Amino acid sequence: MDPPAQTDIAQLRQTYRRGGLRRADLHPDPVEQFRCWFAQATAAELLEPNAMVLATSDGVRPSSRTVLLKAFDRRGFVFFTNYESRKAREIATVPQVSLLFPWYALERQVGILGRAERISTAESLAYFASRPLGSRLGAWVSQQSSVISSRQILEMQWEEMQRRFAAGEVPLPSSWGGIRVVPFEVEFWQGRENRLHDRFRYRNADAEGWILERLAP
C-alpha cells in the first residue's frame, strides 16, 4: 500500500467571510459583550462552546490545557480543578493567566488576561453538589498531574470510592474547588477576508473603567 500523500501545511488556509465587527456593535462592558457572543456560540450548537484554553506559568516555563468554563459574571470567569494539579500549583506561584475561547466555526475567538484566585468553599460546594455522581467520585479518585504506574491504579481507586461512598453522599474534597479569573484585558477577534481581521481590546483602567481600542490585525 502506498503511503498517504503528504499535506503541504503551508497551503492550508481558510478565507473568513462570516462578517465583520464594528465598535458600534460592542457593549461598553466586556463581560456583557462576552455574554452576547457566548449566547451566539451556544445557539450555533458548537461542540462545547464553554471549552477554553488556560495558559499558566511556573515563572520559567509556560503550560496550557483545555478546561471548561462553568460560570461567569462581572467578578470573572470560573473553572474547577484539583488544587494540587499542575495548573493550580502554577497559579499559586504566578496568578496571572490567560484564557482563550477558539470558536472556529464562527470565525471568532475571545482572549482574556486576568488574575486567578480561588473562589469560596461555599461556591465550590454548591457546584460540586450539582455534578453527576461519577464526576464527584472522579474528583476523589484522581490525584491530578501526579505520576501513576498504570491505569489499573485509577480503576482500583474508582472501585474503592464506589464502596466508600455507596450511600451516594460524596463530600467535597479539600483539594478540589473553583478558580476565578478576574479579567484586566479582554480581546474580541473576528476573522475577515485577506487577513484584515477585526480586533477590539478592552483594558481595565481602574478609575476610568474599561477602555476599548481597535487593534491592527
C-alpha positions as semicolon CSV with decimal commas, in nm:
position;residue;x (nm);y (nm);z (nm)
1;M;0,000;0,000;0,000
2;D;0,134;0,340;-0,096
3;P;0,186;0,584;0,191
4;P;-0,066;0,872;0,206
5;A;0,032;1,185;0,020
6;Q;0,197;1,441;0,245
7;T;-0,011;1,751;0,307
8;D;0,150;2,082;0,219
9;I;0,089;2,255;0,550
10;A;0,191;2,594;0,408
11;Q;-0,105;2,578;0,169
12;L;-0,368;2,513;0,435
13;R;-0,575;2,828;0,469
14;Q;-0,930;2,941;0,523
15;T;-1,096;3,255;0,392
16;Y;-1,307;3,424;0,659
17;R;-1,631;3,570;0,526
18;R;-1,889;3,534;0,802
19;G;-1,893;3,905;0,886
20;G;-1,718;4,196;1,050
21;L;-1,711;4,363;1,387
22;R;-1,771;4,734;1,444
23;R;-1,709;4,942;1,754
24;A;-2,075;5,048;1,744
25;D;-2,177;4,682;1,782
26;L;-1,982;4,632;2,105
27;H;-2,118;4,664;2,457
28;P;-1,924;4,904;2,685
29;D;-1,870;4,617;2,931
30;P;-1,657;4,326;2,801
31;V;-1,837;4,072;3,021
32;E;-2,170;4,171;2,867
33;Q;-2,013;4,152;2,522
34;F;-1,884;3,805;2,608
35;R;-2,231;3,708;2,726
36;C;-2,370;3,807;2,383
37;W;-2,105;3,612;2,189
38;F;-2,133;3,312;2,422
39;A;-2,510;3,300;2,363
40;Q;-2,446;3,306;1,989
41;A;-2,186;3,028;2,017
42;T;-2,433;2,818;2,216
43;A;-2,715;2,885;1,968
44;A;-2,484;2,779;1,685
45;E;-2,455;2,439;1,860
46;L;-2,077;2,447;1,869
47;L;-1,912;2,149;2,036
48;E;-1,851;2,260;2,396
49;P;-1,866;2,639;2,348
50;N;-1,752;2,671;2,711
51;A;-1,419;2,498;2,636
52;M;-1,129;2,739;2,685
53;V;-0,752;2,713;2,670
54;L;-0,596;2,809;3,004
55;A;-0,231;2,913;2,993
56;T;-0,025;2,934;3,312
57;S;0,341;2,959;3,407
58;D;0,566;2,848;3,689
59;G;0,772;3,162;3,638
60;V;1,008;2,988;3,395
61;R;0,809;2,763;3,164
62;P;0,457;2,810;3,029
63;S;0,195;2,536;3,003
64;S;-0,155;2,520;2,860
65;R;-0,456;2,292;2,858
66;T;-0,827;2,299;2,782
67;V;-1,066;2,346;3,074
68;L;-1,439;2,415;3,090
69;L;-1,594;2,747;3,187
70;K;-1,861;2,679;3,447
71;A;-1,974;3,029;3,545
72;F;-1,905;3,393;3,466
73;D;-2,023;3,734;3,577
74;R;-1,866;4,073;3,635
75;R;-1,641;3,921;3,901
76;G;-1,473;3,694;3,647
77;F;-1,465;3,355;3,474
78;V;-1,479;3,036;3,682
79;F;-1,349;2,684;3,623
80;F;-1,292;2,393;3,863
81;T;-0,987;2,179;3,925
82;N;-0,782;1,981;4,173
83;Y;-0,588;2,234;4,380
84;E;-0,284;2,003;4,372
85;S;-0,276;1,988;3,991
86;R;-0,002;2,148;3,785
87;K;-0,225;2,436;3,679
88;A;-0,328;2,513;4,037
89;R;0,031;2,497;4,164
90;E;0,146;2,730;3,888
91;I;-0,138;2,971;3,962
92;A;-0,030;2,978;4,326
93;T;0,316;3,083;4,205
94;V;0,217;3,315;3,918
95;P;-0,152;3,417;3,939
96;Q;-0,151;3,600;3,604
97;V;-0,307;3,369;3,343
98;S;-0,470;3,378;3,000
99;L;-0,789;3,221;2,866
100;L;-0,876;3,163;2,501
101;F;-1,212;3,065;2,353
102;P;-1,143;2,940;1,995
103;W;-1,483;2,944;1,824
104;Y;-1,355;2,834;1,482
105;A;-1,695;2,769;1,325
106;L;-1,793;3,131;1,388
107;E;-1,450;3,259;1,280
108;R;-1,416;3,417;1,624
109;Q;-1,200;3,399;1,930
110;V;-1,203;3,570;2,267
111;G;-0,880;3,615;2,461
112;I;-0,874;3,708;2,829
113;L;-0,584;3,812;3,052
114;G;-0,650;3,815;3,423
115;R;-0,553;3,729;3,777
116;A;-0,659;3,387;3,904
117;E;-0,786;3,334;4,258
118;R;-0,971;3,062;4,445
119;I;-1,343;3,101;4,494
120;S;-1,506;3,041;4,833
121;T;-1,560;2,691;4,969
122;A;-1,935;2,758;4,971
123;E;-1,931;2,835;4,597
124;S;-1,724;2,524;4,524
125;L;-1,957;2,308;4,733
126;A;-2,265;2,439;4,554
127;Y;-2,121;2,344;4,216
128;F;-1,977;2,012;4,338
129;A;-2,319;1,904;4,466
130;S;-2,468;1,968;4,121
131;R;-2,224;1,735;3,943
132;P;-2,319;1,381;3,836
133;L;-2,221;1,110;4,085
134;G;-1,945;0,979;3,859
135;S;-1,785;1,322;3,837
136;R;-1,797;1,365;4,214
137;L;-1,631;1,026;4,264
138;G;-1,373;1,115;3,998
139;A;-1,267;1,419;4,199
140;W;-1,172;1,183;4,483
141;V;-1,001;0,927;4,258
142;S;-0,758;1,135;4,055
143;Q;-0,455;1,299;4,215
144;Q;-0,434;1,519;3,910
145;S;-0,094;1,567;3,739
146;S;0,080;1,311;3,963
147;V;0,271;1,021;3,808
148;I;0,092;0,683;3,817
149;S;0,226;0,343;3,713
150;S;-0,083;0,221;3,526
151;R;-0,449;0,281;3,451
152;Q;-0,526;-0,014;3,677
153;I;-0,437;0,207;3,974
154;L;-0,714;0,450;3,876
155;E;-0,966;0,172;3,827
156;M;-0,885;0,021;4,167
157;Q;-0,923;0,362;4,333
158;W;-1,251;0,412;4,147
159;E;-1,386;0,083;4,285
160;E;-1,270;0,180;4,633
161;M;-1,451;0,516;4,614
162;Q;-1,767;0,346;4,490
163;R;-1,760;0,127;4,802
164;R;-1,666;0,415;5,031
165;F;-1,949;0,637;4,912
166;A;-2,202;0,366;4,834
167;A;-2,474;0,565;5,010
168;G;-2,441;0,837;4,745
169;E;-2,331;1,116;4,981
170;V;-2,000;1,236;4,839
171;P;-1,836;1,524;5,033
172;L;-1,633;1,798;4,870
173;P;-1,262;1,702;4,867
174;S;-1,046;1,959;5,042
175;S;-0,812;1,957;4,741
176;W;-1,082;2,039;4,485
177;G;-1,262;2,361;4,401
178;G;-1,310;2,660;4,176
179;I;-1,076;2,923;4,043
180;R;-1,196;3,261;3,919
181;V;-1,004;3,458;3,658
182;V;-1,060;3,829;3,723
183;P;-1,002;3,996;3,384
184;F;-0,792;4,304;3,325
185;E;-0,784;4,269;2,946
186;V;-1,034;4,110;2,705
187;E;-0,995;4,089;2,327
188;F;-1,265;4,005;2,074
189;W;-1,139;3,879;1,737
190;Q;-1,348;3,836;1,423
191;G;-1,192;3,686;1,111
192;R;-1,210;3,890;0,790
193;E;-1,101;3,844;0,430
194;N;-0,737;3,899;0,329
195;R;-0,633;3,855;0,693
196;L;-0,760;4,207;0,773
197;H;-0,928;4,080;1,086
198;D;-1,129;4,292;1,329
199;R;-0,975;4,305;1,676
200;F;-1,105;4,504;1,971
201;R;-0,938;4,509;2,312
202;Y;-1,090;4,617;2,642
203;R;-0,837;4,736;2,902
204;N;-0,927;4,790;3,266
205;A;-0,806;5,139;3,357
206;D;-0,934;5,119;3,716
207;A;-1,093;5,456;3,793
208;E;-1,162;5,520;3,425
209;G;-1,331;5,184;3,381
210;W;-1,291;4,982;3,063
211;I;-1,111;5,142;2,768
212;L;-1,198;5,000;2,426
213;E;-0,937;5,006;2,149
214;R;-0,919;4,869;1,795
215;L;-0,601;4,672;1,724
216;A;-0,427;4,614;1,392
217;P;-0,475;4,258;1,271
